[in-house]
């Protein structure tokens, strides 16, 4: 028979002789199939178990006792998926036909000589030292306590293949380590982009919080000191997630802070300039929803622009809610972009809420969203609490809907109008 009919050529990334045991193919039409275990008959299961674990370094896969007192044991080599079942010989069975036989089970290793020396030192009995047969490679045979004999073999191709995979794995781990380190640096940098100081204004108590779904994200909030007892309140949500969104968020923050000197005199020009910079510095698919509010502490007036963002909410002292709807389209999508501002006057006790969709679109284990209605209910519940405490409490409630499985960044700003002290 021509050997080419039974030996398949190996690709550059394949290991020889069917060594690759880690492929778990579950995307095929035919049923999944693999070798599970081979049965070895033994006289004393406990003695054999200790041999395979202590002398050979195998791992215990199954060790189960049935109600009738029988025991089922399976062991496996450290790097294999197929198991060996250690079955006791039944009293009526022909012991000689089941035990002390050549099992025709072979183990394969990248270094036969090293395993030979290691197992010899542990008391394993070999029939002969490692030999180089005519067919190539190297092999030997060893016995278990009952005299069952097993083959141990190695091939140059296997050694080279294992070393190549080790190198690839080491490179992968190093790349993952560097990536994790870079992500941590990015997280620390982005954390500094959120407001580090809270400018003091006479008639406003305020707080903000962002809990990101990943190490870095695309939600943004800010408090800008505009001078003359004016405070800029900003919340935005950049398209995308992860590193890409974080870079866009940093770009948007830089644009806002660099142009904010225009706010008091020319607010529309200020946001048009921000849009122009964001549009020019990002790809065509990049955009952000943005809510910008200029709070005048003397007049208790909010001059705001809602650029495609969720409606701001003002909870009045009589428990009614005023919505601050969109006044412009998303930032960064269009080069020719127009913006309008609107005004609302706040009375002492009124509570302004700005947030991203990570708050209202958070879902519980039943798939139900937190929603705007529930947010308003929680605002009423916490309205008399300090803004910082209320922000943290509401954010905690949103996060508790799906603990450990937060899908989106959660950003919330609360600002309460108060009498001039």
N, C-alpha and C positions, 0 to 999 in steps of 0.2 A: 504493500500500500504506500502510495506517495505521501510523505509526511506533510506536504503542503495542504493536503485535504483535511488534516486534523489539527494543524497548528495555525492559529490565526496570527497575522503580523501585528506587532504591537506599535501603537502610536508613540510619539516622543514623550507624552506625559503619562503613559500607562506603566504599571508595574507588571512583571512577567508572571506567568503561571497562575493567573487569577488571584494575585495577592491582594488586590484592592477589595477590602471588605466593608468599606464605609459608605458605599453607594446605597441609598434607600430610595428606590424609585417608586413613587406613589401616583405618578401621573400617566400610567399606562392603562390600556383597556383590559388587558388580561390580568388575572388575579396576581397579587404579590406572592413571591415564592423565594425562600432561601433555605439553606441548610440550618436546622435547629440544633440537634444533638445526635451524638453517636453513643450507643450503650456499651459500657465496659462492665463485665461481670467481676465481682470482687467477693472475697470471703468475709471481710470485716469492713463495713462502710466507714466507720469512724477512723480506723487505721488508714484506710485509703484516702479519706478526706484530709487527714493531717499530712500525708505524703504530698498530695497535690498542692496543698496550700503552703506548707512549711518548707518542703524540699524544692518544689518547682516554682513556687511563687504565683500559683494560679489564684484566681478569685472565686469566691462562692457565689453562684448565681441563684441557686434554689437549695433550700434545706427545709423540707416540709415533713411533718409527722402527721400521718392519717389517724383517724379514730381507732383503727384496728391495730395500731402500734407500728405499722410499716413506715418506712422513711424513704423519701425521694430526694436525691442530692444531684445537683448539676454544678460542675465547675467549668471554668474557661480560662485560657491563657490571657495575660494582661491586655494583649492587643488584638484579640479575636472575637468574632461574633458567634461562631459555632461553639456548642457546649459539649462536654462529656458527661453523660449520666452514669453515676456509680451505682449499679444495681446489684443487690445481693443474690446469690445463687439460691434458688428454691431447693428445699430438702430433697425432693424427688428428682431433681435435674442431674444430668450427667456432668459432673464437675470438670472432668478432664477435657470435655469437648468445649467448655465455655471459658475456662481459666488457663492461664499460662500459654496463651496463644500469641502468634504474631498478628496484631490487630489490623495491620495495613493502614493505620492512621499515621499521618505524617504532620509534624510541626515544622514550620519554616522560620528561620531567623536570619538576620543580617550578619551574625558573627557566631558560627557554629563552635569554633575553638573556645571562644569566651564562655559560651553557655556550657560547653563540656567541662571546662575547668571549674566553673561556678557550681554546677550541679554535682560534680564529683566530690567537691569539698563538702557538700551537704549530705553525702552518703548515697547519692543516686548511682545505681549500678548500670554501667554501659557494657554492651557486648563487645565493642571494639572501639579504638580511638577514631577520631574523624579521619575519613579517607576521601581521596579524590578519585571518583570512578571514571570510566571511559566516557560516560555521557556528560561529564563536566560537573562543575559545582563541587560541593563537599557534603558528606553525610556521615551519620553514625546512628546507632540504635541504643535505646535505654529501656529499662524495665521498671514496672511498679512493684509494690511489695508482693503481689500475687504472680509475678513473672510475665504479666502481659507486656508485650514488647511494642515500642513505638519508634518511628523514624524521626530523625532530626536532620534537616537539610538546609543548605544555603546556596545562593547563586550570586555571581558577581553583579548580574543585572539588578538583583534585589538590593544589594548593598548600595549600588550607585543610585537606584531609585529612592531608597529610604533617605539617603543623604541629601538628595535633591529636594525631597519633600520637607526634610528638616530645615534646610536653608530657606525654602519658600515660606514655611511656617514662622521661622524666626524673623524673616523680613516682614511678614504680615503683622506679627505682634509688635514689631518696632514701629511700623507705620501706624498701627492703631494707638500705640502709646504716644507717638508724636501728635497724632490727630486729637487725642484726648487732652494733651497738654495745651495744644493750640486753642481748643474749644474753651478750656478753663481760662486761658488768658483773655480770649474774646469775651467770656462771661464777665470777668473782672472789669475789662474796659467798658463794656456796655453798662454795667452797674453804675459807673461813674457818669454816664450820660444822663441818668435820671437826676432830678433836682437834689442837690446836696445841701441847699439852703432854702429856707422858707422866708421870703421877704415879708416884713411886718406891714400890714395895712390895718387902719383903725377899725373898720366896720365889718371885717370878714374873718371868720375862723375857717380854716380849710385843711384838708389832708388828702393825700393820694397814695395809691399802692398798685404795684404791678407784680403779679405772680406769673412767671413764664412757664409755658408747657414744656419747653426744652431748656437747655442751658442758656441759650440766647433766643431772642424772638423779635417780632416786628411791631409789637405794641409800644406806644410812646406816650408819656405824659410829662408835663413840665409846668413850672411856675416861673414867670419872667417878671423881673422888677423893671417896670416901664418908667419909673420916676413919677413925681408929683402925686403920690398916693394912688398910683394905678398899678394894677396887677394883671399880668397875662396868665390865663388858665388855658392849658393846651392838652388835648388828648387826640391821639391819632392811631390808625391801624394800617400798617403797610402791607401790601400784597405779598403773599408767599409765607414761608416758614423757615426756621433755622437760620443758618449763616447768611443766606442770601437776603432774607428779610431784615436781619440785624444790620447788614451793611446799608440797606436802604433806609432803615430807621436812623442810623447815624448820619446819613446824608441829609435827611429831612430835618433832624435836630440842628445840624450845623447851619442849614439854610435859614431856619426860623431865628436862631440866635444872632446870626450875622446881619439880618435885615430888620430886627425888631426896633431899631431906632426910628423907623418910618411909621410905627404904629400910631402914635399920638396925632401926628399931623396928616398922614395920608394912609389910613388903614387898608383901603382897597388896593392901593399901590403896593403896600407891604406884602399882602398875600399874592398879588399878581407876580411880584418879584420872586417870592418863594416858589410859586408854580413854575416860573420860567427856569429857575436854577434846577429844580428837581427834574423837570422835563429834559433839560439839556444834559444832565449828568447821569441819567439812567437809561436803561433799554426801553423800547417802546411798550413792552408789556408791564412795566412797573407803574404803580400808582399808590395813592394813599387816601383814605378817608381822614378828614381832619375837622376838629371842632376847636376854634380859637375864640376866646372871650377876653375882652378888655374890661376889667372891673374898675370902676371909678369909686373909690372909697368915700369921697366927699358927697357925691350925689346918690350913692348906693345904686348905680345904674350899670347894667351889663350891656356892652356893645359887642355883638358876637357875629360870627360867620360860621355856618355849618356847611362844610364842603363834603357832601355825600356821606356824612357820618350819621350814626344813630341819633335820634332826637335827644337833645338835652332835656332834663326834667327839672321843673321847679315845683317843689312841694310847698304850697302856701301854708301860712299859719292856720288857716281854716280847713286844712286837709285836702283842698282841691289841688289839682295838678295842671301845670301849664307846660306844654311841649314846645321845645325850641327846634323846629324842623329845619330842613335843608334850605340854604340860601344860595348855594353854588354847587357845581359838579365836583367830582373827585379831583384831587390834586395830582398833576403829573401826566394825565392822559392826553391833554390837548395843549398845543403851543399857544393857540389863540384862546385865551381863557378869561372870563369875566367873573367878578366876585361882588356880591352885595352883603352888606352888614344889616343887622336888625338890632333893636334895642328892647330891653325889658328892665323895669325898675324893681328892685328887691326891697321888701319890707323886713324889719327885724323879725327873726324867727323863720324866714323863708329859707328853704334848703335846696341848693343847686346840686344836681347830680349829672356827671359826665362819665361815660363808660364805653367799653368796647363790647363787641358781640360775644367775647368769651364769657361774659357775665350772663347774658340772657339766653345764649344758645347752649349753655352747659346742660348736659342731660344726666338723668339718674339711671339706675340699672333697668328701669322699665322703658327707657327711651323718651321720657317726658322732659321737656325743656324747663329751665328755671323761669324764663319768660319775663317780659316787662311788667306784667301784672303782679307777679310774685316779688319783683324788685321793688315796686311801689309799696307793696304791703310791708316789706322789710324796712323801707325808708320811714314809713309811719311808725313802725315799732321802735326804731332806734333814733327817732328824730331829736330826742332830748339828750342823747348821749354825746360826748365830745366827738368831733368829726373823726379823729384818729381811731378811737375805739369803735365807732360805727363802721368805718371803712374795713377794719380788720374783722369785725364780726360778720359782716355781709360776705366778705371775700371767703372767710372760713366756711360759711354755709354753702357757698357755691362750690368750693373745692370738695366739700363732704359729699356732694352728689355722686361723684365717681372717684373715690380715693385711689390714688396711685394710677389713675388713667385719665389725667387732664388732657383734653384734646386741643385746647387753644389757650393763648395768653389771656389772663384775666386782669383787666385794668379798671380802676374805679377812682373817681375824684368826688369828694363831697365838700361843699362850701356853704356855710351858714352865715346869713346876714345878721348882724347884731347891732345894738345901739352903740353909739360912740361913747366909750367909757370916759 
